[in-house]
Amino acid sequence: MKKQIAILGLGRFGSSVARSLYNLGHDVLAMDKDEARVQSVVGKATYPLTGDCTNDAVLKEIGITDYDAVVVAIGSDIVASVMTSVILKTMGVSYVVSRAHDELHGNTLSRIGVDKVVHAEDETGIRLAHSMFNPNVEEYLEITPNFGISKLRVPDRFFGMSLKELGFSGPRNKYGLTVMAIRRGRNVTLNPHMDDVVNAGDWMILAGQDEVLDMVGDTIQGIVPLDESA
């Protein structure tokens, strides 16, 4: 499902998030006060923009509260990161994701009400792009541009359903995805049969095109209805 997302700060991490979200088909505003960094994402973001994200007047001017999510990807400038996050939450931005430089920084961001804190050493821009709107996505591995492997949690509402009933019929189903494995606790079933039933708490490891992985992720999350004709 297409979203409008603003990325504030275009270092290596912010640029990666912007490019990944843009490649997934989202509308992406990418802003930094460094003109060279902004130029580096021209053609890789919908709205490249030079500006100071710590200035609330600038944020109001670009209509920041209209965005579905804002990612504060400022690097090691902790003061600017916290200040920007506070401004966004005060303005009423619905979903704020901020990157923490260390544990103390992360704790501070959590205390001021940031919706999702990502840690510099744990999160890549690509993985954040794939998991930002879907809590059922735990891991994502890029194989080639626009193709990867995703680990999705099976929700309770799919308890007792087979892979065929979920729409994964055939070795390469109508979605063009491959079900590589089902993980249940410590047990992993490789190349599962389409009649295999998933239980609450199971994980599915899927491989395929990024846009299709996201669509299936939305289906699992309940954003897109399950196709009962599959």
Z-matrix of the N, CA and C atoms (Angstrom, degrees):
N
C 1 1.454
C 2 1.530 1 109.14
N 3 1.332 2 116.12 1 125.21
C 4 1.459 3 121.29 2 -174.33
C 5 1.524 4 111.31 3 -66.56
N 6 1.326 5 115.78 4 133.72
C 7 1.461 6 122.15 5 -179.70
C 8 1.524 7 110.11 6 -123.66
N 9 1.334 8 115.40 7 161.98
C 10 1.460 9 122.08 8 171.26
C 11 1.521 10 107.55 9 -107.75
N 12 1.333 11 115.56 10 119.82
C 13 1.460 12 120.93 11 -172.50
C 14 1.522 13 109.34 12 -131.63
N 15 1.321 14 116.27 13 137.55
C 16 1.467 15 121.79 14 175.91
C 17 1.521 16 109.36 15 -109.32
N 18 1.319 17 116.01 16 132.87
C 19 1.463 18 122.55 17 176.16
C 20 1.518 19 107.58 18 -110.93
N 21 1.322 20 116.77 19 119.59
C 22 1.463 21 121.76 20 -178.87
C 23 1.519 22 108.74 21 -109.09
N 24 1.324 23 115.94 22 110.99
C 25 1.460 24 121.78 23 -175.01
C 26 1.513 25 109.88 24 105.46
N 27 1.330 26 116.03 25 117.80
C 28 1.462 27 120.30 26 -173.23
C 29 1.523 28 112.46 27 -120.37
N 30 1.331 29 115.33 28 47.22
C 31 1.456 30 118.89 29 168.54
C 32 1.518 31 108.54 30 -73.54
N 33 1.309 32 117.52 31 -161.55
C 34 1.460 33 120.56 32 -177.74
C 35 1.530 34 111.67 33 -60.22
N 36 1.337 35 116.30 34 -44.34
C 37 1.459 36 120.40 35 -178.76
C 38 1.525 37 111.50 36 -67.61
N 39 1.339 38 116.95 37 -51.19
C 40 1.456 39 120.60 38 -178.73
C 41 1.516 40 112.84 39 -60.36
N 42 1.331 41 116.53 40 -41.53
C 43 1.466 42 120.41 41 178.55
C 44 1.521 43 111.07 42 -63.42
N 45 1.330 44 116.19 43 -39.02
C 46 1.463 45 120.70 44 178.94
C 47 1.525 46 111.26 45 -64.85
N 48 1.335 47 116.86 46 -43.27
C 49 1.466 48 120.60 47 177.45
C 50 1.524 49 110.20 48 -61.97
N 51 1.334 50 116.58 49 -46.02
C 52 1.464 51 120.96 50 -178.73
C 53 1.524 52 111.22 51 -59.94
N 54 1.326 53 117.00 52 -48.53
C 55 1.465 54 120.62 53 -179.24
C 56 1.521 55 111.46 54 -62.75
N 57 1.325 56 116.29 55 -43.04
C 58 1.464 57 120.32 56 -177.28
C 59 1.524 58 111.16 57 -65.34
N 60 1.325 59 116.84 58 -44.44
C 61 1.465 60 120.23 59 179.07
C 62 1.525 61 111.11 60 -65.88
N 63 1.318 62 116.91 61 -38.91
C 64 1.468 63 121.28 62 177.74
C 65 1.525 64 110.38 63 -63.58
N 66 1.320 65 116.74 64 -42.28
C 67 1.466 66 120.96 65 178.92
C 68 1.522 67 112.21 66 -66.07
N 69 1.340 68 116.05 67 -25.09
C 70 1.465 69 120.72 68 177.42
C 71 1.527 70 112.40 69 -82.42
N 72 1.337 71 116.39 70 -1.69
C 73 1.458 72 120.28 71 175.13
C 74 1.511 73 115.87 72 96.62
N 75 1.333 74 117.38 73 9.38
C 76 1.461 75 120.21 74 179.37
C 77 1.532 76 110.60 75 -85.30
N 78 1.337 77 116.53 76 157.37
C 79 1.465 78 121.55 77 171.39
C 80 1.527 79 107.56 78 -82.83
N 81 1.322 80 116.31 79 120.72
C 82 1.464 81 120.65 80 -172.84
C 83 1.523 82 110.98 81 -122.95
N 84 1.330 83 115.63 82 120.13
C 85 1.457 84 121.29 83 168.54
C 86 1.528 85 107.03 84 -93.86
N 87 1.323 86 116.82 85 125.50
C 88 1.468 87 121.48 86 -178.18
C 89 1.522 88 108.63 87 -120.31
N 90 1.341 89 116.36 88 116.51
C 91 1.468 90 119.95 89 -172.91
C 92 1.525 91 112.37 90 -126.72
N 93 1.315 92 115.10 91 140.08
C 94 1.463 93 122.71 92 175.46
C 95 1.524 94 107.14 93 -154.77
N 96 1.315 95 116.93 94 153.57
C 97 1.466 96 119.59 95 178.12
C 98 1.523 97 111.89 96 -81.00
N 99 1.331 98 116.58 97 -11.29
C 100 1.462 99 122.22 98 178.76
C 101 1.529 100 109.11 99 -91.76
N 102 1.329 101 116.38 100 112.78
C 103 1.460 102 121.70 101 -176.75
C 104 1.527 103 112.36 102 -58.99
N 105 1.329 104 116.98 103 -37.54
C 106 1.466 105 120.36 104 -179.10
C 107 1.529 106 110.89 105 -63.25
N 108 1.315 107 116.55 106 -40.43
C 109 1.468 108 119.93 107 178.40
C 110 1.526 109 111.05 108 -66.18
N 111 1.320 110 116.36 109 -38.79
C 112 1.463 111 119.93 110 177.94
C 113 1.523 112 110.19 111 -63.36
N 114 1.319 113 116.84 112 -43.29
C 115 1.459 114 120.67 113 179.43
C 116 1.528 115 111.81 114 -62.04
N 117 1.319 116 116.63 115 -28.71
C 118 1.471 117 119.98 116 -178.08
C 119 1.527 118 112.68 117 -69.33
N 120 1.344 119 117.66 118 -17.15
C 121 1.471 120 119.79 119 179.33
C 122 1.527 121 112.43 120 -109.37
N 123 1.321 122 117.45 121 8.36
C 124 1.461 123 120.21 122 175.20
C 125 1.526 124 108.38 123 -62.34
N 126 1.312 125 116.83 124 128.21
C 127 1.462 126 121.74 125 -175.70
C 128 1.514 127 113.26 126 85.01
N 129 1.339 128 116.43 127 -5.52
C 130 1.465 129 121.48 128 179.90
C 131 1.531 130 111.16 129 -120.79
N 132 1.325 131 116.25 130 5.32
C 133 1.462 132 123.16 131 175.63
C 134 1.523 133 106.83 132 -148.66
N 135 1.319 134 116.76 133 154.43
C 136 1.461 135 120.42 134 -175.85
C 137 1.522 136 111.70 135 -70.53
N 138 1.339 137 116.16 136 -44.47
C 139 1.465 138 121.24 137 -176.69
C 140 1.525 139 110.66 138 -131.23
N 141 1.340 140 118.83 139 84.50
C 142 1.469 141 120.41 140 174.17
C 143 1.531 142 108.56 141 -70.66
N 144 1.323 143 116.60 142 134.86
C 145 1.459 144 119.25 143 -173.62
C 146 1.519 145 110.95 144 -147.32
N 147 1.332 146 116.09 145 134.94
C 148 1.458 147 121.41 146 174.89
C 149 1.525 148 108.96 147 -92.95
N 150 1.337 149 116.46 148 127.09
C 151 1.455 150 119.53 149 -179.57
C 152 1.514 151 111.59 150 -178.12
N 153 1.327 152 115.27 151 164.72
C 154 1.462 153 122.42 152 -179.19
C 155 1.529 154 109.11 153 -96.17
N 156 1.319 155 116.86 154 109.90
C 157 1.468 156 120.44 155 -175.33
C 158 1.525 157 112.78 156 -75.14
N 159 1.332 158 118.09 157 -8.53
C 160 1.466 159 120.00 158 176.08
C 161 1.530 160 111.70 159 -87.85
N 162 1.323 161 116.47 160 -0.62
C 163 1.465 162 122.43 161 -179.56
C 164 1.529 163 108.55 162 -99.12
N 165 1.326 164 116.80 163 111.24
C 166 1.464 165 119.34 164 -176.23
C 167 1.521 166 112.70 165 -64.04
N 168 1.339 167 117.49 166 -27.97
C 169 1.463 168 120.53 167 177.95
C 170 1.526 169 110.68 168 -65.20
N 171 1.332 170 116.23 169 -39.26
C 172 1.467 171 120.92 170 177.69
C 173 1.524 172 110.11 171 -64.73
N 174 1.321 173 116.16 172 -43.56
C 175 1.462 174 120.42 173 -179.14
C 176 1.528 175 111.32 174 -64.66
N 177 1.325 176 117.07 175 -38.82
C 178 1.465 177 120.38 176 177.11
C 179 1.521 178 110.52 177 -65.20
N 180 1.333 179 116.01 178 -40.17
C 181 1.463 180 120.63 179 -177.18
C 182 1.524 181 111.86 180 -62.55
N 183 1.324 182 117.59 181 -35.26
C 184 1.468 183 119.93 182 -179.15
C 185 1.528 184 111.74 183 -87.62
N 186 1.332 185 117.08 184 2.62
C 187 1.457 186 120.48 185 177.77
C 188 1.513 187 113.46 186 68.06
N 189 1.331 188 116.30 187 45.68
C 190 1.460 189 121.30 188 -172.47
C 191 1.530 190 112.21 189 -60.74
N 192 1.330 191 117.88 190 -29.03
C 193 1.472 192 119.80 191 -178.28
C 194 1.526 193 112.69 192 -73.26
N 195 1.327 194 117.13 193 -10.41
C 196 1.467 195 120.37 194 178.35
C 197 1.527 196 112.37 195 -83.00
N 198 1.328 197 117.12 196 -9.34
C 199 1.463 198 120.31 197 -176.39
C 200 1.527 199 111.18 198 -83.58
N 201 1.327 200 115.10 199 146.41
C 202 1.468 201 120.71 200 179.12
C 203 1.518 202 111.53 201 -68.16
N 204 1.325 203 116.38 202 -30.80
C 205 1.466 204 120.90 203 179.65
C 206 1.515 205 109.17 204 -156.29
N 207 1.329 206 115.28 205 151.37
C 208 1.464 207 121.65 206 175.13
C 209 1.517 208 107.90 207 -128.80
N 210 1.328 209 115.94 208 130.11
C 211 1.465 210 121.98 209 178.27
C 212 1.520 211 108.68 210 -105.80
N 213 1.320 212 116.60 211 118.85
C 214 1.464 213 121.80 212 175.45
C 215 1.520 214 106.80 213 -91.72
N 216 1.324 215 115.54 214 101.68
C 217 1.464 216 121.40 215 -173.63
C 218 1.518 217 111.63 216 -109.82
N 219 1.324 218 116.35 217 29.42
C 220 1.465 219 121.12 218 178.72
C 221 1.521 220 109.03 219 -66.12
N 222 1.313 221 116.37 220 138.55
C 223 1.462 222 121.42 221 -173.72
C 224 1.509 223 114.68 222 -70.39
N 225 1.312 224 117.19 223 -117.41
C 226 1.463 225 121.53 224 -172.55
C 227 1.532 226 113.53 225 -86.76
N 228 1.339 227 117.80 226 0.33
C 229 1.466 228 120.81 227 177.98
C 230 1.528 229 108.19 228 -80.91
N 231 1.324 230 115.59 229 86.26
C 232 1.461 231 121.29 230 -173.77
C 233 1.525 232 111.73 231 -63.89
N 234 1.323 233 117.21 232 -39.37
C 235 1.466 234 120.74 233 -179.94
C 236 1.526 235 110.35 234 -60.38
N 237 1.327 236 116.79 235 -46.64
C 238 1.468 237 120.85 236 179.79
C 239 1.525 238 111.00 237 -64.38
N 240 1.328 239 116.32 238 -38.12
C 241 1.463 240 121.12 239 179.15
C 242 1.523 241 111.25 240 -62.73
N 243 1.327 242 116.21 241 -48.97
C 244 1.467 243 120.77 242 -179.11
C 245 1.525 244 110.27 243 -66.32
N 246 1.334 245 116.77 244 -43.30
C 247 1.458 246 120.93 245 -179.44
C 248 1.527 247 110.74 246 -59.61
N 249 1.325 248 116.20 247 -46.22
C 250 1.463 249 120.42 248 -179.57
C 251 1.523 250 110.99 249 -63.84
N 252 1.320 251 116.41 250 -41.93
C 253 1.469 252 120.50 251 179.91
C 254 1.522 253 111.27 252 -63.33
N 255 1.333 254 116.64 253 -41.43
C 256 1.467 255 120.99 254 178.14
C 257 1.526 256 110.42 255 -62.68
N 258 1.325 257 116.38 256 -45.13
C 259 1.470 258 120.68 257 179.48
C 260 1.524 259 110.51 258 -58.66
N 261 1.325 260 116.42 259 -45.42
C 262 1.469 261 120.84 260 -178.12
C 263 1.523 262 111.70 261 -62.87
N 264 1.331 263 116.85 262 -45.03
C 265 1.466 264 119.96 263 180.00
C 266 1.528 265 110.84 264 -67.66
N 267 1.335 266 116.69 265 -37.15
C 268 1.464 267 120.71 266 178.51
C 269 1.528 268 110.99 267 -65.42
N 270 1.332 269 116.19 268 -36.11
C 271 1.462 270 121.03 269 179.76
C 272 1.526 271 112.16 270 -74.82
N 273 1.316 272 117.01 271 -14.72
C 274 1.461 273 119.85 272 177.80
C 275 1.509 274 115.28 273 93.62
N 276 1.332 275 117.88 274 22.22
C 277 1.469 276 120.46 275 175.27
C 278 1.525 277 108.60 276 -60.27
N 279 1.325 278 116.54 277 132.34
C 280 1.465 279 120.68 278 -169.55
C 281 1.524 280 114.06 279 -69.26
N 282 1.343 281 117.82 280 -34.07
C 283 1.468 282 119.73 281 -176.35
C 284 1.524 283 109.05 282 -145.39
N 285 1.317 284 116.12 283 114.36
C 286 1.464 285 121.89 284 -177.99
C 287 1.520 286 109.61 285 -115.42
N 288 1.328 287 115.73 286 125.87
C 289 1.462 288 122.98 287 175.03
C 290 1.519 289 107.30 288 -112.89
N 291 1.329 290 117.70 289 125.17
C 292 1.465 291 120.56 290 -179.19
C 293 1.519 292 110.30 291 -126.30
N 294 1.313 293 115.42 292 141.26
C 295 1.461 294 120.96 293 179.71
C 296 1.524 295 109.75 294 -92.39
N 297 1.329 296 115.83 295 130.19
C 298 1.464 297 121.39 296 -179.11
C 299 1.517 298 110.72 297 -99.09
N 300 1.330 299 114.94 298 139.07
C 301 1.464 300 120.61 299 179.03
C 302 1.525 301 111.28 300 -79.65
N 303 1.337 302 116.70 301 -32.93
C 304 1.465 303 121.11 302 178.85
C 305 1.531 304 108.87 303 -154.29
N 306 1.327 305 116.58 304 -176.89
C 307 1.464 306 120.75 305 -174.91
C 308 1.528 307 112.16 306 -63.72
N 309 1.333 308 117.02 307 -43.10
C 310 1.463 309 120.60 308 179.48
C 311 1.523 310 110.87 309 -61.57
N 312 1.318 311 115.59 310 -43.84
C 313 1.466 312 120.95 311 177.42
C 314 1.529 313 109.60 312 -59.58
N 315 1.329 314 116.59 313 -44.50
C 316 1.462 315 121.09 314 -179.97
C 317 1.518 316 112.48 315 -62.51
N 318 1.331 317 116.59 316 -42.80
C 319 1.464 318 120.64 317 178.66
C 320 1.530 319 111.22 318 -62.71
N 321 1.326 320 115.63 319 -38.82
C 322 1.466 321 120.30 320 178.54
C 323 1.525 322 110.82 321 -64.08
N 324 1.322 323 116.03 322 -44.01
C 325 1.467 324 120.28 323 179.37
C 326 1.527 325 111.16 324 -62.46
N 327 1.319 326 116.51 325 -40.26
C 328 1.467 327 120.29 326 178.71
C 329 1.522 328 111.14 327 -63.75
N 330 1.337 329 116.13 328 -40.76
C 331 1.466 330 120.79 329 -177.63
C 332 1.530 331 112.70 330 -66.52
N 333 1.331 332 116.73 331 -28.51
C 334 1.468 333 118.64 332 -179.44
C 335 1.526 334 111.89 333 -88.41
N 336 1.327 335 116.61 334 1.77
C 337 1.460 336 119.68 335 172.42
C 338 1.504 337 117.07 336 98.36
N 339 1.338 338 117.93 337 14.46
C 340 1.464 339 120.23 338 176.01
C 341 1.528 340 109.03 339 -60.81
N 342 1.328 341 116.40 340 135.72
C 343 1.466 342 121.05 341 -173.81
C 344 1.525 343 113.23 342 -72.48
N 345 1.323 344 117.24 343 -34.89
C 346 1.464 345 121.21 344 179.61
C 347 1.516 346 108.53 345 -144.48
N 348 1.320 347 116.42 346 126.12
C 349 1.465 348 122.10 347 177.24
C 350 1.519 349 108.26 348 -108.77
N 351 1.321 350 116.82 349 126.95
C 352 1.460 351 121.19 350 176.42
C 353 1.522 352 108.05 351 -113.96
N 354 1.312 353 115.72 352 142.20
C 355 1.460 354 120.56 353 -175.82
C 356 1.521 355 110.85 354 -100.92
N 357 1.311 356 114.49 355 140.03
C 358 1.460 357 121.44 356 -173.50
C 359 1.516 358 112.72 357 -54.43
N 360 1.333 359 116.72 358 -38.21
C 361 1.459 360 118.98 359 -173.87
C 362 1.523 361 112.73 360 -84.93
N 363 1.346 362 117.44 361 -13.11
C 364 1.462 363 120.64 362 -173.41
C 365 1.521 364 114.52 363 -105.73
N 366 1.300 365 118.04 364 -25.87
C 367 1.458 366 121.28 365 -168.18
C 368 1.521 367 111.35 366 -117.39
N 369 1.336 368 116.26 367 137.63
C 370 1.452 369 121.04 368 171.85
C 371 1.518 370 108.24 369 -104.17
N 372 1.327 371 115.59 370 157.80
C 373 1.453 372 119.58 371 179.30
C 374 1.511 373 112.35 372 -60.45
N 375 1.324 374 116.89 373 -39.28
C 376 1.464 375 121.23 374 -178.90
C 377 1.518 376 110.47 375 -64.56
N 378 1.327 377 116.96 376 -45.24
C 379 1.465 378 120.13 377 -177.78
C 380 1.524 379 110.81 378 -66.67
N 381 1.332 380 117.60 379 -39.94
C 382 1.459 381 120.31 380 177.72
C 383 1.520 382 110.85 381 -61.01
N 384 1.334 383 116.90 382 -41.65
C 385 1.461 384 120.61 383 -179.75
C 386 1.523 385 111.49 384 -58.36
N 387 1.324 386 116.55 385 -35.24
C 388 1.466 387 120.36 386 -176.94
C 389 1.521 388 113.15 387 -84.61
N 390 1.313 389 117.73 388 -20.42
C 391 1.468 390 119.66 389 -175.23
C 392 1.525 391 113.51 390 -109.72
N 393 1.321 392 117.46 391 -5.97
C 394 1.460 393 121.14 392 -171.43
C 395 1.527 394 112.80 393 -56.48
N 396 1.328 395 116.93 394 -44.80
C 397 1.458 396 120.37 395 -176.27
C 398 1.524 397 113.00 396 -104.50
N 399 1.308 398 117.28 397 6.21
C 400 1.461 399 119.61 398 -177.65
C 401 1.516 400 110.33 399 -134.40
N 402 1.326 401 118.06 400 100.35
C 403 1.466 402 120.58 401 -179.03
C 404 1.518 403 113.45 402 -67.34
N 405 1.352 404 116.69 403 -12.15
C 406 1.462 405 119.54 404 179.21
C 407 1.527 406 112.67 405 -80.06
N 408 1.329 407 117.32 406 -10.93
C 409 1.464 408 120.81 407 177.83
C 410 1.523 409 108.65 408 -89.87
N 411 1.330 410 116.58 409 114.04
C 412 1.463 411 120.18 410 179.60
C 413 1.519 412 111.41 411 -93.95
N 414 1.329 413 116.85 412 -38.58
C 415 1.458 414 120.38 413 -176.60
C 416 1.521 415 110.07 414 -140.22
N 417 1.329 416 115.20 415 150.78
C 418 1.460 417 121.43 416 173.11
C 419 1.518 418 108.17 417 -141.86
N 420 1.320 419 116.17 418 135.37
C 421 1.463 420 121.67 419 178.94
C 422 1.515 421 108.78 420 -124.98
N 423 1.324 422 116.69 421 119.09
C 424 1.457 423 120.66 422 177.91
C 425 1.522 424 109.48 423 -78.16
N 426 1.332 425 116.42 424 126.90
C 427 1.461 426 121.73 425 176.28
C 428 1.525 427 109.57 426 -95.48
N 429 1.311 428 116.05 427 -52.26
C 430 1.463 429 123.60 428 172.54
C 431 1.528 430 106.24 429 -139.27
N 432 1.337 431 118.66 430 167.03
C 433 1.461 432 118.79 431 175.65
C 434 1.526 433 110.79 432 -54.57
N 435 1.335 434 116.20 433 127.48
C 436 1.466 435 124.36 434 178.38
C 437 1.523 436 114.64 435 75.06
N 438 1.334 437 118.14 436 9.56
C 439 1.470 438 120.95 437 178.14
C 440 1.525 439 108.48 438 -141.06
N 441 1.332 440 115.55 439 132.21
C 442 1.457 441 117.49 440 -178.26
C 443 1.509 442 113.37 441 -160.44
N 444 1.324 443 114.95 442 -172.24
C 445 1.460 444 123.42 443 178.97
C 446 1.522 445 107.67 444 -121.40
N 447 1.337 446 115.99 445 131.55
C 448 1.459 447 121.03 446 -177.25
C 449 1.519 448 110.44 447 -125.52
N 450 1.333 449 115.79 448 140.62
C 451 1.464 450 122.34 449 176.57
C 452 1.523 451 107.87 450 -105.30
N 453 1.347 452 115.93 451 114.48
C 454 1.455 453 121.85 452 -174.42
C 455 1.521 454 111.15 453 -115.61
N 456 1.310 455 116.15 454 133.63
C 457 1.464 456 121.31 455 175.55
C 458 1.532 457 109.49 456 -77.54
N 459 1.335 458 116.63 457 133.41
C 460 1.460 459 121.48 458 176.57
C 461 1.530 460 108.57 459 -85.33
N 462 1.340 461 118.40 460 121.42
C 463 1.465 462 120.63 461 -176.94
C 464 1.528 463 112.37 462 -77.90
N 465 1.318 464 115.40 463 165.91
C 466 1.462 465 121.42 464 -176.91
C 467 1.524 466 112.61 465 -58.69
N 468 1.337 467 117.58 466 -32.87
C 469 1.460 468 119.62 467 -175.33
C 470 1.526 469 112.70 468 -67.77
N 471 1.333 470 117.81 469 -12.90
C 472 1.463 471 120.97 470 177.14
C 473 1.526 472 112.40 471 -98.82
N 474 1.330 473 116.49 472 7.60
C 475 1.466 474 121.20 473 -179.92
C 476 1.531 475 110.25 474 -55.08
N 477 1.326 476 115.95 475 130.92
C 478 1.456 477 121.39 476 174.99
C 479 1.514 478 115.36 477 83.48
N 480 1.329 479 118.36 478 4.65
C 481 1.466 480 120.98 479 -179.91
C 482 1.525 481 110.38 480 -97.33
N 483 1.326 482 115.57 481 146.34
C 484 1.465 483 120.39 482 178.36
C 485 1.522 484 109.59 483 -84.85
N 486 1.328 485 116.31 484 164.22
C 487 1.464 486 120.47 485 176.54
C 488 1.524 487 110.60 486 -60.22
N 489 1.328 488 116.15 487 -34.33
C 490 1.467 489 119.93 488 178.05
C 491 1.521 490 110.61 489 -64.21
N 492 1.323 491 116.73 490 -44.06
C 493 1.464 492 121.01 491 179.40
C 494 1.525 493 111.72 492 -65.53
N 495 1.315 494 116.52 493 -27.61
C 496 1.466 495 121.02 494 177.71
C 497 1.524 496 112.80 495 -81.02
N 498 1.339 497 116.74 496 -5.39
C 499 1.453 498 120.33 497 177.16
C 500 1.510 499 114.97 498 101.62
N 501 1.336 500 117.44 499 9.73
C 502 1.464 501 120.80 500 -178.44
C 503 1.526 502 110.62 501 -103.61
N 504 1.325 503 117.38 502 51.80
C 505 1.461 504 120.91 503 -176.80
C 506 1.519 505 111.25 504 -84.14
N 507 1.330 506 116.11 505 137.49
C 508 1.453 507 121.31 506 178.95
C 509 1.508 508 112.10 507 87.31
N 510 1.334 509 117.34 508 160.01
C 511 1.465 510 120.60 509 -179.40
C 512 1.524 511 111.99 510 -60.99
N 513 1.349 512 116.95 511 -33.87
C 514 1.470 513 121.25 512 170.03
C 515 1.518 514 106.03 513 -132.13
N 516 1.306 515 116.44 514 102.32
C 517 1.450 516 123.08 515 -170.82
C 518 1.518 517 112.28 516 -74.18
N 519 1.324 518 114.78 517 -176.10
C 520 1.467 519 120.33 518 -176.13
C 521 1.528 520 112.92 519 -62.42
N 522 1.348 521 116.93 520 -21.53
C 523 1.456 522 119.95 521 177.92
C 524 1.527 523 111.85 522 -80.34
N 525 1.328 524 116.14 523 -15.55
C 526 1.460 525 119.17 524 -174.98
C 527 1.510 526 112.82 525 78.69
N 528 1.351 527 116.70 526 19.11
C 529 1.461 528 121.40 527 179.11
C 530 1.520 529 110.67 528 -102.50
N 531 1.310 530 115.44 529 150.91
C 532 1.454 531 121.44 530 174.82
C 533 1.524 532 109.17 531 -110.22
N 534 1.337 533 116.18 532 125.51
C 535 1.461 534 120.69 533 173.94
C 536 1.527 535 106.90 534 -83.46
N 537 1.314 536 115.85 535 103.30
C 538 1.454 537 120.32 536 -175.10
C 539 1.521 538 112.49 537 -79.01
N 540 1.329 539 116.08 538 -35.17
C 541 1.466 540 118.81 539 -175.75
C 542 1.517 541 110.66 540 -166.14
N 543 1.328 542 114.78 541 159.97
C 544 1.461 543 123.10 542 168.93
C 545 1.521 544 106.81 543 -121.90
N 546 1.322 545 115.27 544 129.11
C 547 1.462 546 119.55 545 177.44
C 548 1.524 547 109.59 546 -108.13
N 549 1.326 548 115.62 547 128.41
C 550 1.466 549 121.84 548 177.93
C 551 1.518 550 107.64 549 -128.93
N 552 1.325 551 115.81 550 102.53
C 553 1.456 552 119.18 551 -174.53
C 554 1.523 553 109.59 552 64.40
N 555 1.328 554 116.61 553 -123.69
C 556 1.463 555 121.04 554 178.23
C 557 1.519 556 112.45 555 -92.27
N 558 1.328 557 117.15 556 -5.00
C 559 1.461 558 121.23 557 -177.51
C 560 1.522 559 110.80 558 -93.39
N 561 1.326 560 116.02 559 136.52
C 562 1.456 561 121.91 560 179.21
C 563 1.523 562 109.24 561 -124.34
N 564 1.341 563 116.48 562 126.16
C 565 1.460 564 122.13 563 175.53
C 566 1.517 565 108.29 564 -102.45
N 567 1.333 566 116.73 565 111.91
C 568 1.458 567 121.32 566 179.70
C 569 1.523 568 110.08 567 -84.01
N 570 1.338 569 116.06 568 144.88
C 571 1.463 570 122.22 569 178.21
C 572 1.527 571 111.04 570 46.95
N 573 1.325 572 118.01 571 58.58
C 574 1.464 573 121.14 572 -174.67
C 575 1.523 574 112.94 573 -64.64
N 576 1.333 575 115.60 574 154.41
C 577 1.459 576 122.43 575 177.16
C 578 1.525 577 108.73 576 -76.55
N 579 1.335 578 116.98 577 149.40
C 580 1.457 579 120.12 578 -177.81
C 581 1.528 580 113.18 579 -66.99
N 582 1.331 581 116.96 580 -16.37
C 583 1.466 582 120.07 581 176.34
C 584 1.527 583 112.00 582 -88.32
N 585 1.335 584 116.73 583 -4.91
C 586 1.464 585 119.59 584 178.26
C 587 1.529 586 109.73 585 -63.97
N 588 1.318 587 114.94 586 137.49
C 589 1.464 588 121.54 587 -176.58
C 590 1.526 589 109.86 588 -99.52
N 591 1.336 590 115.75 589 139.42
C 592 1.465 591 119.93 590 177.58
C 593 1.521 592 109.57 591 -97.91
N 594 1.317 593 115.21 592 147.43
C 595 1.457 594 122.25 593 178.55
C 596 1.524 595 110.15 594 -113.33
N 597 1.312 596 115.43 595 161.38
C 598 1.459 597 119.70 596 176.38
C 599 1.520 598 109.42 597 -58.32
N 600 1.324 599 116.23 598 133.45
C 601 1.460 600 120.32 599 -179.58
C 602 1.510 601 114.03 600 94.25
N 603 1.350 602 116.92 601 -8.11
C 604 1.467 603 119.82 602 177.00
C 605 1.529 604 110.07 603 -71.94
N 606 1.335 605 114.43 604 161.55
C 607 1.462 606 121.76 605 173.78
C 608 1.522 607 108.68 606 -121.69
N 609 1.343 608 116.80 607 141.69
C 610 1.460 609 122.03 608 173.06
C 611 1.519 610 109.06 609 -110.93
N 612 1.319 611 116.26 610 134.23
C 613 1.463 612 121.43 611 174.95
C 614 1.517 613 106.77 612 -104.86
N 615 1.338 614 116.10 613 115.14
C 616 1.458 615 122.99 614 -174.15
C 617 1.520 616 110.46 615 -117.79
N 618 1.330 617 115.76 616 145.67
C 619 1.464 618 121.15 617 176.90
C 620 1.518 619 109.10 618 -125.66
N 621 1.334 620 116.35 619 137.81
C 622 1.456 621 119.55 620 177.92
C 623 1.511 622 112.50 621 165.53
N 624 1.335 623 115.33 622 -168.20
C 625 1.456 624 121.44 623 179.83
C 626 1.525 625 110.42 624 -65.69
N 627 1.325 626 116.51 625 141.41
C 628 1.461 627 121.52 626 -175.87
C 629 1.525 628 112.93 627 -56.19
N 630 1.334 629 117.21 628 -45.43
C 631 1.466 630 119.56 629 -176.20
C 632 1.527 631 111.28 630 -64.32
N 633 1.343 632 116.42 631 -31.60
C 634 1.463 633 119.97 632 178.72
C 635 1.521 634 110.14 633 -76.33
N 636 1.327 635 116.82 634 -39.58
C 637 1.467 636 120.06 635 176.10
C 638 1.520 637 110.54 636 -58.53
N 639 1.331 638 117.08 637 -41.28
C 640 1.460 639 120.48 638 179.09
C 641 1.522 640 111.20 639 -66.47
N 642 1.344 641 116.67 640 -39.35
C 643 1.460 642 120.09 641 179.31
C 644 1.526 643 110.80 642 -63.59
N 645 1.326 644 116.79 643 -43.28
C 646 1.457 645 120.44 644 178.51
C 647 1.525 646 110.09 645 -66.99
N 648 1.330 647 116.43 646 -36.36
C 649 1.456 648 119.68 647 176.00
C 650 1.517 649 111.57 648 -61.28
N 651 1.344 650 117.12 649 -39.89
C 652 1.462 651 120.97 650 176.85
C 653 1.523 652 111.13 651 -65.20
N 654 1.344 653 116.78 652 -36.89
C 655 1.461 654 120.92 653 177.96
C 656 1.523 655 110.42 654 -63.87
N 657 1.324 656 116.13 655 -44.78
C 658 1.463 657 120.50 656 179.38
C 659 1.518 658 110.60 657 -63.98
N 660 1.328 659 116.54 658 -36.99
C 661 1.465 660 120.74 659 -179.64
C 662 1.527 661 111.53 660 -74.47
N 663 1.345 662 116.58 661 -18.51
C 664 1.458 663 119.84 662 179.86
C 665 1.509 664 113.61 663 98.49
N 666 1.359 665 117.74 664 4.52
C 667 1.463 666 121.07 665 179.10
C 668 1.525 667 109.73 666 -73.04
N 669 1.333 668 115.84 667 -39.77
C 670 1.457 669 122.22 668 177.85
C 671 1.515 670 107.89 669 -111.42
N 672 1.343 671 118.82 670 130.19
C 673 1.463 672 120.28 671 -178.48
C 674 1.518 673 111.67 672 -62.41
N 675 1.322 674 115.83 673 148.06
C 676 1.453 675 121.96 674 175.71
C 677 1.512 676 109.46 675 -69.23
N 678 1.328 677 117.90 676 133.20
C 679 1.457 678 122.82 677 178.42
C 680 1.518 679 108.93 678 -77.49
N 681 1.325 680 117.14 679 104.44
C 682 1.453 681 120.96 680 -175.12
C 683 1.525 682 112.32 681 -72.02
N 684 1.350 683 117.18 682 -12.91
C 685 1.464 684 119.59 683 -178.40
C 686 1.502 685 112.63 684 -84.16
N 687 1.371 686 118.08 685 -5.27
C 688 1.459 687 121.06 686 -176.68
C 689 1.508 688 110.45 687 -65.67
